Amino acid sequence: MSRRRVLVVAACGLLPLAMAGVAEAQAVPGTGLDGQNPQNVSSAIQILLLVTVLSLAPAVLVMVTSFTRVVVVLSLLRTAIGIPQLPPNQVLIGLALFLTAFVMAPAIKTINDEAMQPYMAGQISQQEAFNRGEKPLREFMFRQTREQDLALFMKLSKSEKPENRDGIPTYVLVPAFTISELKTAFQMGFVMFIPFIIIDLIVSSALLSMGMMMLPPVVVSLPFKILLFVLVDGWYLIVGSLVGSFN
């Protein structure tokens, strides 16, 4: 018997087993998706939507907290010093997450006290808990968002000018907050770059004047950059400036 005939015979033998498995699955209560039980179909769709939201939750939380500014500034600092691999990404992300938790602690406490605990106790509905939990995040984002960025996204969304902040939709506030955070982070990064660029220029000029043109300036300037960063207690200054910029 040829190989093709063997495959055909095997498929024909497995087909009844597969059909029996499908029939058995349809007979199990709570798994019917054939349209005969709309309640089960609705529950399955709700579970699917919940899984989708949970998969996007980390990205959403990153975009509405201080994480964006913190991680961009730390990445620019690493580039300015000239050591792209140090600190490692795990350390950098970990530090950014803990600084984000520190900055967002007041808002998180408010959300827990006014939204999570009452909802867990059954005192408020799910929609009310969502509205209460959204308010502290919106207040935080409004404090850090520039008016021109808000005006830009209000214009792009073709929304009417609201009478107050409560009339600004969250889907307009979030991207405006994000680009405001990016602009602030790049401004802080520019200031950090200046002393390290000065060291590079001094070292390059010194090497050129001594005729050592074949020696890469980075090899000589890197130890001086690290020494300068340690002498001025760079991590203390950077972390203090980052956290203080949210006040």
Secondary structure, DSSP 8 states (H G I E B T S, - for coil): --HHHHHHHHHHHHHHHHHHHHHHHHHSTT---SSS-HHHHHHHHHHHHHHHHHHHHHHHHHHTSTHHHHHHHHHHHHHHHT-TTSS-HHHHHHHHHHHHHHHTHHHHHHHIIIIIHHHHTTSS-HHHHHHHHHHHHHHHHHHHS-HHHHHHHHHHTT----SSGGGS-HHHHHHHHHHHHHHHHHHHHHHHHHHHHHHHHHHHHHHHHTT-TTS-HHHHHHHHHHHHHHHTTHHHHHHHHHHHTT-
